[in-house]
Amino acid sequence: MKKSKVLDKRKEIGIIIANARKAKGISQTKLALLVDMDRTTISKIETGSWSFGIDSLISISQALDIDVIRILPNTKNIQK
């Protein structure tokens, strides 16, 4: 996958996380505390400027009480 497409998907994931966080009424600071990260890391994840692993994705989904699959954008049209 081209780097630009990866960055686009990372931004999509960040937007989904930010929207879910806001819908729950949770600040970036509160989410950071819940998942044992720095607030600036949460900000970077939400803007798509930070690449993070599956463990962090799972922690964030649990803190937001949403299924991990809801955080992932539709990827059915992505070619390997």
C-alpha positions in Angstrom: 0.0 0.0 0.0 1.3 3.4 -0.8 2.4 5.6 2.1 -0.2 8.2 1.3 -3.0 5.7 1.6 -1.6 4.5 4.9 -1.5 8.1 6.2 -5.1 8.6 5.0 -6.2 5.5 6.9 -4.3 6.6 10.0 -6.1 9.9 9.8 -9.5 8.2 9.4 -8.8 6.1 12.5 -7.8 9.2 14.4 -11.0 10.9 13.5 -13.1 7.9 14.5 -11.3 7.8 17.9 -11.7 11.6 18.4 -15.4 11.4 17.6 -16.0 8.4 19.9 -14.1 10.2 22.7 -16.1 13.4 22.2 -19.4 11.4 22.1 -18.5 9.9 25.5 -17.7 13.4 26.9 -14.1 12.4 27.6 -11.2 14.8 27.3 -7.9 13.8 25.7 -6.4 14.1 29.2 -8.9 11.7 30.7 -8.5 9.2 27.8 -4.7 9.4 28.2 -5.1 8.6 31.9 -7.4 5.6 31.2 -5.0 4.1 28.6 -1.7 5.1 30.4 -0.5 7.4 27.6 0.5 11.0 27.5 -2.2 13.5 26.3 0.1 14.6 23.5 0.2 11.0 22.2 -3.6 10.9 22.2 -3.6 14.1 20.2 -1.1 12.7 17.7 -3.2 9.6 17.3 -6.4 11.6 16.7 -4.7 13.7 14.1 -3.1 10.7 12.4 0.4 11.9 13.0 1.3 9.0 15.2 1.5 5.3 14.3 0.5 3.1 17.1 0.1 -0.6 17.8 -2.7 -3.0 18.3 -2.3 -3.0 22.1 -2.9 0.7 22.1 -5.9 0.3 19.8 -7.4 -2.3 22.1 -6.8 -0.1 25.2 -8.4 2.9 23.5 -11.4 0.9 22.4 -11.9 -0.5 25.9 -11.6 2.9 27.5 -14.2 4.3 25.0 -16.3 1.1 25.5 -16.5 0.4 21.8 -15.6 -2.6 19.7 -12.2 -2.4 18.0 -13.8 -3.1 14.7 -15.8 0.2 15.0 -12.5 2.1 15.1 -11.2 0.6 11.8 -12.3 2.3 8.6 -13.7 0.3 5.8 -10.8 -1.4 4.1 -12.5 -3.7 1.7 -11.2 -1.8 -1.4 -7.6 -1.7 -0.3 -5.3 -3.9 -2.4 -2.3 -5.6 -1.0 
